[in-house]
Amino acid sequence: MKNNTNKKSILLFEDDETVIRNLSAKIEKNLGATFELLVFPLNEKPKKNSGPFEDRLVSAMRDDVYKNVVLIVTDRDLSTQQWGGLSEAAVTRAAQEFGLPVACYRQAKLVPEERLRRIPGDGRIELPINDQEELARQVVLLAEGFVQLEDMLRLRPKTGKKGSKVAIADHQSPGMLLAEILQHPEAASHFDTYACGDQGAIAEILTMSAEDKAQFNKNDQRVLIVALGVWIADLVMQYPGVLLNEIAAASYLDIHPTDFRKEAVRNIFKEAEYKNLPFANPQQPMWWRHSLDDLINEVGVTSGLELCSSKGIKRLRFCPCSVDDKLHAGYYCMATDAPISAENSSGRVSWFPPGADLARLTKKTYRKLAPWIGA
């Protein structure tokens, strides 16, 4: 296995040769000139053949070939013979030794119960994607996002030593730091309502840095980048509140999803789009909620539908509830990915972030999933 020292690497853990061949080809098609894909040789016996599996992995990953890895991608259901009982959990623990983010996927199609049973904030990014083409695109977007996040963090001025590039000590909360990095300080308090396990590492670094700037080192920076990146990609971008996906934005603006895709309508809200920032996906755009509010408030109307009308775009339909199309929606169902009304939904899911107030479940889905989702 060779490594191009000028390129960042994505490291894949997969034990099915057919999946390796097909998925690798699709990932490599999206890599561009900056990245390369490495496949960890699970078909070869580890040189260190005793001790916990994560220790064996750590030993193997100290090889120079892995020195430029920026993202680890792993199948959740590893069953390699040469590595015995190696699991995705062991891969994750080994990744933590190197300060590397981990993205996980499954071969089997996930049903809503399985998607919603997973509690976010465990330090990993879940890729619930059953199409390999889309999985490949998401993998490359994640790798690009972590590299971009690292570059943006380095560019922030830090109080203290002249010329230092990391802004840490001047931020009183994880949300404040993330909002500055993403250049939307108005979202700081909303980010902080997305409390989760990943924020613990960020808060600890903020405290340490404020007490003693000299303690902040390269390893701390890696931990911080991973924690921030996982927080954005696995929580903020998945649960509508601060950022809204296409359906959630259409529902919130009260514009029919089909009409919201029209170019003239999109142009009205283009200033609010989340773009040129870590993990932004042009094929699956997202919008800043507070920026959408600003656009609506500037004109003195009460909805995105009224804003479009005030701009001369007529005959747009309101966004109907997916359960009762006579009702206006306003919210987003996490199980069906469809607009939903307050009357036909529930948001009382124990691990939905408090700030994700637009994330809900249809009442029927809520009753069905209640035993699994801690409702």
C-alpha atoms as a printed R data frame, in Angstrom:
    type eleno elety resid chain resno       x       y      z
1   ATOM     1    CA   MET     A     1   0.000   0.000  0.000
2   ATOM     2    CA   LYS     A     2   1.429   3.353 -1.053
3   ATOM     3    CA   ASN     A     3   0.676   6.799  0.252
4   ATOM     4    CA   ASN     A     4   1.005  10.066 -1.633
5   ATOM     5    CA   THR     A     5   2.465  12.380  1.009
6   ATOM     6    CA   ASN     A     6   0.947  15.438 -0.708
7   ATOM     7    CA   LYS     A     7  -2.606  14.213 -0.284
8   ATOM     8    CA   LYS     A     8  -4.984  13.923  2.647
9   ATOM     9    CA   SER     A     9  -6.245  10.373  3.177
10  ATOM    10    CA   ILE     A    10  -9.610   8.755  3.883
11  ATOM    11    CA   LEU     A    11  -9.185   5.363  5.560
12  ATOM    12    CA   LEU     A    12 -11.855   2.730  4.877
13  ATOM    13    CA   PHE     A    13 -12.547  -0.279  7.121
14  ATOM    14    CA   GLU     A    14 -14.587  -2.869  5.213
15  ATOM    15    CA   ASP     A    15 -14.307  -6.655  5.121
16  ATOM    16    CA   ASP     A    16 -16.480  -7.492  2.099
17  ATOM    17    CA   GLU     A    17 -14.336  -7.521 -1.048
18  ATOM    18    CA   THR     A    18 -17.278  -6.751 -3.327
19  ATOM    19    CA   VAL     A    19 -18.257  -3.729 -1.228
20  ATOM    20    CA   ILE     A    20 -14.621  -2.586 -1.124
21  ATOM    21    CA   ARG     A    21 -14.350  -2.758 -4.891
22  ATOM    22    CA   ASN     A    22 -17.660  -1.006 -5.622
23  ATOM    23    CA   LEU     A    23 -17.558   1.602 -2.846
24  ATOM    24    CA   SER     A    24 -13.887   2.436 -3.441
25  ATOM    25    CA   ALA     A    25 -14.556   3.133 -7.105
26  ATOM    26    CA   LYS     A    26 -17.415   5.473 -6.222
27  ATOM    27    CA   ILE     A    27 -15.440   7.309 -3.534
28  ATOM    28    CA   GLU     A    28 -12.394   7.714 -5.781
29  ATOM    29    CA   LYS     A    29 -14.613   9.212 -8.487
30  ATOM    30    CA   ASN     A    30 -15.439  12.068 -6.067
31  ATOM    31    CA   LEU     A    31 -11.998  12.621 -4.532
32  ATOM    32    CA   GLY     A    32 -10.485  15.243 -6.790
33  ATOM    33    CA   ALA     A    33  -6.793  16.151 -6.513
34  ATOM    34    CA   THR     A    34  -6.627  16.803 -2.764
35  ATOM    35    CA   PHE     A    35  -7.564  13.421 -1.300
36  ATOM    36    CA   GLU     A    36  -6.829   9.744 -1.704
37  ATOM    37    CA   LEU     A    37  -8.551   6.612 -0.409
38  ATOM    38    CA   LEU     A    38  -6.755   3.976  1.641
39  ATOM    39    CA   VAL     A    39  -8.321   0.619  2.473
40  ATOM    40    CA   PHE     A    40  -7.154  -0.916  5.734
41  ATOM    41    CA   PRO     A    41  -5.914  -4.496  5.016
42  ATOM    42    CA   LEU     A    42  -8.330  -6.481  7.171
43  ATOM    43    CA   ASN     A    43  -7.527  -9.525  5.036
44  ATOM    44    CA   GLU     A    44  -4.027  -9.600  6.546
45  ATOM    45    CA   LYS     A    45  -3.193 -10.778 10.052
46  ATOM    46    CA   PRO     A    46  -2.121  -7.979 12.420
47  ATOM    47    CA   LYS     A    47   1.574  -7.801 13.248
48  ATOM    48    CA   LYS     A    48   0.648  -7.247 16.873
49  ATOM    49    CA   ASN     A    49  -1.427 -10.351 17.573
50  ATOM    50    CA   SER     A    50  -2.259  -9.953 21.256
51  ATOM    51    CA   GLY     A    51  -4.051  -7.481 23.487
52  ATOM    52    CA   PRO     A    52  -7.252  -5.502 22.879
53  ATOM    53    CA   PHE     A    53  -8.188  -4.977 19.251
54  ATOM    54    CA   GLU     A    54  -7.937  -1.193 19.518
55  ATOM    55    CA   ASP     A    55  -4.314  -1.589 20.687
56  ATOM    56    CA   ARG     A    56  -3.559  -3.779 17.689
57  ATOM    57    CA   LEU     A    57  -5.134  -1.191 15.404
58  ATOM    58    CA   VAL     A    58  -3.239   1.664 17.028
59  ATOM    59    CA   SER     A    59   0.002  -0.244 16.498
60  ATOM    60    CA   ALA     A    60  -0.815  -0.875 12.827
61  ATOM    61    CA   MET     A    61  -1.935   2.709 12.219
62  ATOM    62    CA   ARG     A    62   1.370   4.129 13.417
63  ATOM    63    CA   ASP     A    63   2.741   3.129 10.007
64  ATOM    64    CA   ASP     A    64   3.762   6.139  7.895
65  ATOM    65    CA   VAL     A    65   1.214   5.197  5.265
66  ATOM    66    CA   TYR     A    66  -1.543   6.503  7.562
67  ATOM    67    CA   LYS     A    67   0.099   9.766  8.620
68  ATOM    68    CA   ASN     A    68  -2.159  11.950  6.446
69  ATOM    69    CA   VAL     A    69  -5.498  10.358  7.379
70  ATOM    70    CA   VAL     A    70  -8.194  12.955  8.120
71  ATOM    71    CA   LEU     A    71 -11.270  10.684  8.268
72  ATOM    72    CA   ILE     A    72 -11.969   7.039  9.106
73  ATOM    73    CA   VAL     A    73 -14.982   5.371  7.503
74  ATOM    74    CA   THR     A    74 -16.137   1.993  8.780
75  ATOM    75    CA   ASP     A    75 -18.849  -0.573  8.266
76  ATOM    76    CA   ARG     A    76 -20.719  -1.108 11.535
77  ATOM    77    CA   ASP     A    77 -20.859  -4.868 10.925
78  ATOM    78    CA   LEU     A    78 -17.271  -6.023 10.519
79  ATOM    79    CA   SER     A    79 -16.728  -9.793 10.504
80  ATOM    80    CA   THR     A    80 -13.143 -10.222  9.363
81  ATOM    81    CA   GLN     A    81 -11.499 -13.605  9.964
82  ATOM    82    CA   GLN     A    82  -7.914 -12.366 10.092
83  ATOM    83    CA   TRP     A    83  -8.789  -9.823 12.803
84  ATOM    84    CA   GLY     A    84 -11.121 -12.122 14.699
85  ATOM    85    CA   GLY     A    85 -13.627 -10.134 16.759
86  ATOM    86    CA   LEU     A    86 -12.726  -6.687 15.480
87  ATOM    87    CA   SER     A    87 -15.693  -4.319 15.782
88  ATOM    88    CA   GLU     A    88 -16.607  -0.812 14.750
89  ATOM    89    CA   ALA     A    89 -16.323   0.176 18.432
90  ATOM    90    CA   ALA     A    90 -12.652  -0.879 18.453
91  ATOM    91    CA   VAL     A    91 -12.037   1.125 15.262
92  ATOM    92    CA   THR     A    92 -13.599   4.160 16.948
93  ATOM    93    CA   ARG     A    93 -11.450   3.812 20.071
94  ATOM    94    CA   ALA     A    94  -8.308   3.486 17.936
95  ATOM    95    CA   ALA     A    95  -9.311   6.593 15.987
96  ATOM    96    CA   GLN     A    96  -9.599   8.542 19.223
97  ATOM    97    CA   GLU     A    97  -5.943   7.793 19.951
98  ATOM    98    CA   PHE     A    98  -5.036   9.723 16.794
99  ATOM    99    CA   GLY     A    99  -7.655  12.444 17.156
100 ATOM   100    CA   LEU     A   100  -9.487  11.284 14.019
101 ATOM   101    CA   PRO     A   101 -13.218  11.511 13.250
102 ATOM   102    CA   VAL     A   102 -15.165   8.344 12.456
103 ATOM   103    CA   ALA     A   103 -18.120   7.962 10.094
104 ATOM   104    CA   CYS     A   104 -20.122   4.720 10.214
105 ATOM   105    CA   TYR     A   105 -22.470   3.065  7.744
106 ATOM   106    CA   ARG     A   106 -24.489  -0.141  7.520
107 ATOM   107    CA   GLN     A   107 -25.068  -2.519  4.649
108 ATOM   108    CA   ALA     A   108 -28.639  -3.244  5.732
109 ATOM   109    CA   LYS     A   109 -31.376  -0.722  5.061
110 ATOM   110    CA   LEU     A   110 -32.399   1.148  8.187
111 ATOM   111    CA   VAL     A   111 -36.064   1.389  9.151
112 ATOM   112    CA   PRO     A   112 -37.300   4.466 11.079
113 ATOM   113    CA   GLU     A   113 -37.151   2.594 14.406
114 ATOM   114    CA   GLU     A   114 -33.428   1.933 13.982
115 ATOM   115    CA   ARG     A   115 -32.629   5.456 12.784
116 ATOM   116    CA   LEU     A   116 -34.370   7.051 15.738
117 ATOM   117    CA   ARG     A   117 -33.094   4.652 18.381
118 ATOM   118    CA   ARG     A   118 -29.571   5.952 17.951
119 ATOM   119    CA   ILE     A   119 -28.713   8.688 20.448
120 ATOM   120    CA   PRO     A   120 -26.450  11.348 18.868
121 ATOM   121    CA   GLY     A   121 -23.457  12.829 20.632
122 ATOM   122    CA   ASP     A   122 -21.380   9.645 20.878
123 ATOM   123    CA   GLY     A   123 -18.441  11.079 18.925
124 ATOM   124    CA   ARG     A   124 -19.270   9.331 15.655
125 ATOM   125    CA   ILE     A   125 -21.057  10.434 12.505
126 ATOM   126    CA   GLU     A   126 -23.834   8.153 11.353
127 ATOM   127    CA   LEU     A   127 -24.294   7.762  7.604
128 ATOM   128    CA   PRO     A   128 -27.815   6.299  7.218
129 ATOM   129    CA   ILE     A   129 -27.446   6.080  3.462
130 ATOM   130    CA   ASN     A   130 -28.424   2.972  1.535
131 ATOM   131    CA   ASP     A   131 -27.282   4.175 -1.884
132 ATOM   132    CA   GLN     A   132 -23.531   3.728 -2.438
133 ATOM   133    CA   GLU     A   133 -23.288   6.681 -4.819
134 ATOM   134    CA   GLU     A   134 -24.712   9.007 -2.168
135 ATOM   135    CA   LEU     A   135 -22.622   7.346  0.553
136 ATOM   136    CA   ALA     A   136 -19.472   8.002 -1.487
137 ATOM   137    CA   ARG     A   137 -20.383  11.666 -1.976
138 ATOM   138    CA   GLN     A   138 -21.081  12.087  1.741
139 ATOM   139    CA   VAL     A   139 -17.761  10.496  2.694
140 ATOM   140    CA   VAL     A   140 -15.815  12.959  0.540
141 ATOM   141    CA   LEU     A   141 -17.895  15.908  1.806
142 ATOM   142    CA   LEU     A   142 -17.071  14.909  5.378
143 ATOM   143    CA   ALA     A   143 -13.350  14.685  4.669
144 ATOM   144    CA   GLU     A   144 -13.410  18.068  2.938
145 ATOM   145    CA   GLY     A   145 -15.438  19.507  5.810
146 ATOM   146    CA   PHE     A   146 -12.983  18.476  8.513
147 ATOM   147    CA   VAL     A   147 -10.044  19.873  6.539
148 ATOM   148    CA   GLN     A   148 -11.915  23.136  5.940
149 ATOM   149    CA   LEU     A   149 -12.876  23.344  9.629
150 ATOM   150    CA   GLU     A   150  -9.229  22.921 10.622
151 ATOM   151    CA   ASP     A   151  -8.190  25.679  8.208
152 ATOM   152    CA   MET     A   152 -10.867  28.025  9.532
153 ATOM   153    CA   LEU     A   153  -9.891  27.366 13.130
154 ATOM   154    CA   ARG     A   154  -6.267  28.157 12.333
155 ATOM   155    CA   LEU     A   155  -7.285  31.449 10.786
156 ATOM   156    CA   ARG     A   156  -9.012  32.759 13.912
157 ATOM   157    CA   PRO     A   157  -6.919  35.289 15.879
158 ATOM   158    CA   LYS     A   158  -6.196  34.266 19.461
159 ATOM   159    CA   THR     A   159  -5.829  36.625 22.401
160 ATOM   160    CA   GLY     A   160  -2.404  36.224 23.953
161 ATOM   161    CA   LYS     A   161   0.757  35.291 22.058
162 ATOM   162    CA   LYS     A   162   1.213  37.479 19.000
163 ATOM   163    CA   GLY     A   163   0.836  35.656 15.707
164 ATOM   164    CA   SER     A   164  -0.992  32.622 17.127
165 ATOM   165    CA   LYS     A   165  -3.812  31.461 14.853
166 ATOM   166    CA   VAL     A   166  -6.207  29.548 17.106
167 ATOM   167    CA   ALA     A   167  -9.122  31.345 18.739
168 ATOM   168    CA   ILE     A   168  -9.977  29.431 21.897
169 ATOM   169    CA   ALA     A   169  -9.535  31.390 25.106
170 ATOM   170    CA   ASP     A   170 -11.888  34.263 24.314
171 ATOM   171    CA   HIS     A   171 -15.029  32.108 24.026
172 ATOM   172    CA   GLN     A   172 -17.266  31.451 26.992
173 ATOM   173    CA   SER     A   173 -19.227  28.579 25.460
174 ATOM   174    CA   PRO     A   174 -18.965  25.965 22.692
175 ATOM   175    CA   GLY     A   175 -21.793  27.680 20.820
176 ATOM   176    CA   MET     A   176 -19.970  30.999 20.834
177 ATOM   177    CA   LEU     A   177 -16.832  29.393 19.403
178 ATOM   178    CA   LEU     A   178 -18.721  27.470 16.713
179 ATOM   179    CA   ALA     A   179 -20.776  30.517 15.722
180 ATOM   180    CA   GLU     A   180 -17.630  32.608 15.245
181 ATOM   181    CA   ILE     A   181 -15.891  29.906 13.215
182 ATOM   182    CA   LEU     A   182 -18.946  29.660 10.940
183 ATOM   183    CA   GLN     A   183 -19.109  33.469 10.750
184 ATOM   184    CA   HIS     A   184 -22.628  33.688 12.190
185 ATOM   185    CA   PRO     A   185 -22.207  35.011 15.747
186 ATOM   186    CA   GLU     A   186 -25.975  35.571 15.953
187 ATOM   187    CA   ALA     A   187 -26.436  31.788 16.181
188 ATOM   188    CA   ALA     A   188 -24.237  31.333 19.288
189 ATOM   189    CA   SER     A   189 -26.999  30.957 21.872
190 ATOM   190    CA   HIS     A   190 -28.998  28.684 19.567
191 ATOM   191    CA   PHE     A   191 -25.962  26.444 19.033
192 ATOM   192    CA   ASP     A   192 -25.600  26.094 22.801
193 ATOM   193    CA   THR     A   193 -29.104  24.616 23.016
194 ATOM   194    CA   TYR     A   194 -27.816  21.654 20.999
195 ATOM   195    CA   ALA     A   195 -26.302  20.188 24.143
196 ATOM   196    CA   CYS     A   196 -24.790  16.725 23.684
197 ATOM   197    CA   GLY     A   197 -21.880  14.564 24.724
198 ATOM   198    CA   ASP     A   198 -19.610  16.027 22.041
199 ATOM   199    CA   GLN     A   199 -19.871  19.436 23.659
200 ATOM   200    CA   GLY     A   200 -18.206  18.128 26.816
201 ATOM   201    CA   ALA     A   201 -14.834  17.908 25.081
202 ATOM   202    CA   ILE     A   202 -15.246  21.407 23.653
203 ATOM   203    CA   ALA     A   203 -16.215  22.920 27.003
204 ATOM   204    CA   GLU     A   204 -13.249  21.228 28.690
205 ATOM   205    CA   ILE     A   205 -10.835  22.710 26.142
206 ATOM   206    CA   LEU     A   206 -12.362  26.173 26.519
207 ATOM   207    CA   THR     A   207 -11.930  26.003 30.287
208 ATOM   208    CA   MET     A   208  -8.366  24.703 30.064
209 ATOM   209    CA   SER     A   209  -7.395  27.315 27.502
210 ATOM   210    CA   ALA     A   210  -8.869  30.181 29.505
211 ATOM   211    CA   GLU     A   211  -6.928  29.106 32.585
212 ATOM   212    CA   ASP     A   212  -3.602  28.486 30.853
213 ATOM   213    CA   LYS     A   213  -3.132  29.320 27.182
214 ATOM   214    CA   ALA     A   214   0.227  27.573 27.150
215 ATOM   215    CA   GLN     A   215  -1.451  24.208 27.728
216 ATOM   216    CA   PHE     A   216  -3.260  24.259 24.388
217 ATOM   217    CA   ASN     A   217  -1.337  22.009 21.988
218 ATOM   218    CA   LYS     A   218  -1.703  20.248 18.644
219 ATOM   219    CA   ASN     A   219  -3.486  17.264 20.183
220 ATOM   220    CA   ASP     A   220  -6.000  19.554 21.880
221 ATOM   221    CA   GLN     A   221  -6.626  21.192 18.518
222 ATOM   222    CA   ARG     A   222  -7.313  17.800 16.901
223 ATOM   223    CA   VAL     A   223  -9.765  16.900 19.682
224 ATOM   224    CA   LEU     A   224 -11.466  20.252 19.251
225 ATOM   225    CA   ILE     A   225 -11.750  19.930 15.452
226 ATOM   226    CA   VAL     A   226 -13.257  16.447 15.713
227 ATOM   227    CA   ALA     A   227 -15.709  17.501 18.436
228 ATOM   228    CA   LEU     A   228 -16.818  20.592 16.505
229 ATOM   229    CA   GLY     A   229 -17.085  18.701 13.221
230 ATOM   230    CA   VAL     A   230 -19.108  15.850 14.662
231 ATOM   231    CA   TRP     A   231 -21.318  18.378 16.431
232 ATOM   232    CA   ILE     A   232 -22.057  20.162 13.141
233 ATOM   233    CA   ALA     A   233 -22.426  17.137 10.860
234 ATOM   234    CA   ASP     A   234 -24.143  14.671 13.186
235 ATOM   235    CA   LEU     A   235 -26.350  16.972 15.240
236 ATOM   236    CA   VAL     A   236 -26.823  20.533 14.009
237 ATOM   237    CA   MET     A   237 -27.275  19.518 10.372
238 ATOM   238    CA   GLN     A   238 -29.497  16.541 11.183
239 ATOM   239    CA   TYR     A   239 -32.015  18.114 13.575
240 ATOM   240    CA   PRO     A   240 -33.673  21.253 12.156
241 ATOM   241    CA   GLY     A   241 -33.402  24.279 14.390
242 ATOM   242    CA   VAL     A   242 -30.329  26.401 13.651
243 ATOM   243    CA   LEU     A   243 -29.962  25.003 10.119
244 ATOM   244    CA   LEU     A   244 -32.850  23.805  7.954
245 ATOM   245    CA   ASN     A   245 -32.750  21.321  5.104
246 ATOM   246    CA   GLU     A   246 -34.889  21.841  2.010
247 ATOM   247    CA   ILE     A   247 -38.083  20.276  3.363
248 ATOM   248    CA   ALA     A   248 -37.708  21.838  6.812
249 ATOM   249    CA   ALA     A   249 -37.055  25.268  5.264
250 ATOM   250    CA   ALA     A   250 -40.080  25.005  2.948
251 ATOM   251    CA   SER     A   251 -42.243  23.966  5.893
252 ATOM   252    CA   TYR     A   252 -40.937  26.763  8.109
253 ATOM   253    CA   LEU     A   253 -41.425  29.374  5.368
254 ATOM   254    CA   ASP     A   254 -44.887  27.954  4.541
255 ATOM   255    CA   ILE     A   255 -44.023  27.398  0.884
256 ATOM   256    CA   HIS     A   256 -44.937  24.168 -0.876
257 ATOM   257    CA   PRO     A   257 -41.716  22.097 -1.307
258 ATOM   258    CA   THR     A   258 -42.202  21.920 -5.076
259 ATOM   259    CA   ASP     A   259 -42.610  25.691 -5.316
260 ATOM   260    CA   PHE     A   260 -39.652  26.247 -2.991
261 ATOM   261    CA   ARG     A   261 -37.410  24.563 -5.590
262 ATOM   262    CA   LYS     A   262 -38.241  27.203 -8.218
263 ATOM   263    CA   GLU     A   263 -35.265  29.374 -9.120
264 ATOM   264    CA   ALA     A   264 -37.119  32.653 -8.569
265 ATOM   265    CA   VAL     A   265 -38.105  31.557 -5.059
266 ATOM   266    CA   ARG     A   266 -34.631  30.275 -4.206
267 ATOM   267    CA   ASN     A   267 -33.128  33.606 -5.255
268 ATOM   268    CA   ILE     A   268 -35.190  35.420 -2.619
269 ATOM   269    CA   PHE     A   269 -33.668  33.310  0.138
270 ATOM   270    CA   LYS     A   270 -30.163  32.819 -1.278
271 ATOM   271    CA   GLU     A   271 -28.589  35.171  1.288
272 ATOM   272    CA   ALA     A   272 -29.652  32.777  4.040
273 ATOM   273    CA   GLU     A   273 -28.086  29.684  2.463
274 ATOM   274    CA   TYR     A   274 -25.443  27.730  4.353
275 ATOM   275    CA   LYS     A   275 -22.657  27.662  1.772
276 ATOM   276    CA   ASN     A   276 -18.860  27.722  1.436
277 ATOM   277    CA   LEU     A   277 -18.696  26.378  4.986
278 ATOM   278    CA   PRO     A   278 -17.724  22.960  6.443
279 ATOM   279    CA   PHE     A   279 -19.913  20.059  5.255
280 ATOM   280    CA   ALA     A   280 -22.057  22.252  2.968
281 ATOM   281    CA   ASN     A   281 -23.518  20.135  0.179
282 ATOM   282    CA   PRO     A   282 -24.622  22.018 -2.973
283 ATOM   283    CA   GLN     A   283 -26.808  19.054 -3.933
284 ATOM   284    CA   GLN     A   284 -28.578  19.141 -0.560
285 ATOM   285    CA   PRO     A   285 -28.633  22.836  0.412
286 ATOM   286    CA   MET     A   286 -29.422  24.136  3.879
287 ATOM   287    CA   TRP     A   287 -30.445  27.535  5.229
288 ATOM   288    CA   TRP     A   288 -29.700  29.540  8.379
289 ATOM   289    CA   ARG     A   289 -32.973  29.913 10.243
290 ATOM   290    CA   HIS     A   290 -32.078  33.265 11.819
291 ATOM   291    CA   SER     A   291 -31.169  34.623  8.365
292 ATOM   292    CA   LEU     A   292 -34.535  33.481  6.979
293 ATOM   293    CA   ASP     A   293 -36.180  35.320  9.870
294 ATOM   294    CA   ASP     A   294 -34.180  38.445  9.075
295 ATOM   295    CA   LEU     A   295 -35.329  38.411  5.443
296 ATOM   296    CA   ILE     A   296 -38.967  38.064  6.523
297 ATOM   297    CA   ASN     A   297 -38.756  40.705  9.259
298 ATOM   298    CA   GLU     A   298 -37.045  43.255  7.017
299 ATOM   299    CA   VAL     A   299 -40.146  43.401  4.818
300 ATOM   300    CA   GLY     A   300 -42.599  43.299  7.727
301 ATOM   301    CA   VAL     A   301 -44.418  40.117  6.713
302 ATOM   302    CA   THR     A   302 -45.089  36.964  8.717
303 ATOM   303    CA   SER     A   303 -44.018  34.131  6.407
304 ATOM   304    CA   GLY     A   304 -41.801  33.228  3.504
305 ATOM   305    CA   LEU     A   305 -44.914  32.805  1.379
306 ATOM   306    CA   GLU     A   306 -45.915  36.426  2.064
307 ATOM   307    CA   LEU     A   307 -42.347  37.571  1.390
308 ATOM   308    CA   CYS     A   308 -42.444  35.970 -2.069
309 ATOM   309    CA   SER     A   309 -45.779  37.599 -2.769
310 ATOM   310    CA   SER     A   310 -44.382  41.004 -1.757
311 ATOM   311    CA   LYS     A   311 -41.562  40.432 -4.284
312 ATOM   312    CA   GLY     A   312 -44.041  39.828 -7.093
313 ATOM   313    CA   ILE     A   313 -43.974  36.015 -7.101
314 ATOM   314    CA   LYS     A   314 -47.617  35.002 -7.062
315 ATOM   315    CA   ARG     A   315 -49.569  31.754 -7.204
316 ATOM   316    CA   LEU     A   316 -47.324  29.893 -4.817
317 ATOM   317    CA   ARG     A   317 -48.955  27.242 -2.666
318 ATOM   318    CA   PHE     A   318 -48.694  27.032  1.099
319 ATOM   319    CA   CYS     A   319 -46.832  24.083  2.636
320 ATOM   320    CA   PRO     A   320 -49.401  21.435  3.572
321 ATOM   321    CA   CYS     A   321 -49.131  19.015  6.466
322 ATOM   322    CA   SER     A   322 -48.254  15.531  5.206
323 ATOM   323    CA   VAL     A   323 -51.005  14.037  7.404
324 ATOM   324    CA   ASP     A   324 -53.778  16.546  6.692
325 ATOM   325    CA   ASP     A   325 -53.209  18.663  3.595
326 ATOM   326    CA   LYS     A   326 -55.783  21.223  4.713
327 ATOM   327    CA   LEU     A   327 -53.449  22.315  7.498
328 ATOM   328    CA   HIS     A   328 -50.314  24.431  7.181
329 ATOM   329    CA   ALA     A   329 -47.223  22.464  8.197
330 ATOM   330    CA   GLY     A   330 -44.464  24.512  9.884
331 ATOM   331    CA   TYR     A   331 -42.481  21.562 11.247
332 ATOM   332    CA   TYR     A   332 -40.436  18.582 10.000
333 ATOM   333    CA   CYS     A   333 -40.980  14.876 10.710
334 ATOM   334    CA   MET     A   334 -37.675  13.131 11.449
335 ATOM   335    CA   ALA     A   335 -39.072   9.703 10.513
336 ATOM   336    CA   THR     A   336 -40.799  10.525  7.231
337 ATOM   337    CA   ASP     A   337 -38.691  13.520  6.078
338 ATOM   338    CA   ALA     A   338 -41.942  15.339  5.356
339 ATOM   339    CA   PRO     A   339 -43.624  18.588  6.458
340 ATOM   340    CA   ILE     A   340 -45.863  18.183  9.482
341 ATOM   341    CA   SER     A   341 -48.230  20.413 11.452
342 ATOM   342    CA   ALA     A   342 -48.175  20.996 15.205
343 ATOM   343    CA   GLU     A   343 -51.653  19.454 15.458
344 ATOM   344    CA   ASN     A   344 -50.526  16.143 13.947
345 ATOM   345    CA   SER     A   345 -47.105  15.755 15.541
346 ATOM   346    CA   SER     A   346 -45.162  15.454 18.763
347 ATOM   347    CA   GLY     A   347 -41.699  16.765 19.647
348 ATOM   348    CA   ARG     A   348 -41.384  14.947 22.958
349 ATOM   349    CA   VAL     A   349 -38.432  12.707 22.094
350 ATOM   350    CA   SER     A   350 -35.928  12.518 24.932
351 ATOM   351    CA   TRP     A   351 -32.760  13.070 22.897
352 ATOM   352    CA   PHE     A   352 -33.924  15.604 20.320
353 ATOM   353    CA   PRO     A   353 -31.795  18.670 21.128
354 ATOM   354    CA   PRO     A   354 -33.892  21.391 22.833
355 ATOM   355    CA   GLY     A   355 -32.828  23.829 20.116
356 ATOM   356    CA   ALA     A   356 -34.156  21.544 17.382
357 ATOM   357    CA   ASP     A   357 -37.673  22.811 17.948
358 ATOM   358    CA   LEU     A   358 -38.751  22.145 14.347
359 ATOM   359    CA   ALA     A   359 -37.876  18.422 14.610
360 ATOM   360    CA   ARG     A   360 -40.942  16.356 15.369
361 ATOM   361    CA   LEU     A   361 -42.660  13.019 14.680
362 ATOM   362    CA   THR     A   362 -46.144  12.390 13.374
363 ATOM   363    CA   LYS     A   363 -48.426  11.322 16.213
364 ATOM   364    CA   LYS     A   364 -48.874   7.920 14.575
365 ATOM   365    CA   THR     A   365 -45.097   7.430 14.291
366 ATOM   366    CA   TYR     A   366 -44.598   8.715 17.829
367 ATOM   367    CA   ARG     A   367 -47.026   6.155 19.266
368 ATOM   368    CA   LYS     A   368 -45.413   3.367 17.238
369 ATOM   369    CA   LEU     A   369 -41.847   4.232 18.210
370 ATOM   370    CA   ALA     A   370 -42.391   5.316 21.815
371 ATOM   371    CA   PRO     A   371 -41.004   2.047 23.323
372 ATOM   372    CA   TRP     A   372 -37.747   2.474 21.357
373 ATOM   373    CA   ILE     A   373 -37.097   6.192 21.467
374 ATOM   374    CA   GLY     A   374 -37.432   6.906 25.169
375 ATOM   375    CA   ALA     A   375 -40.468   9.119 24.643
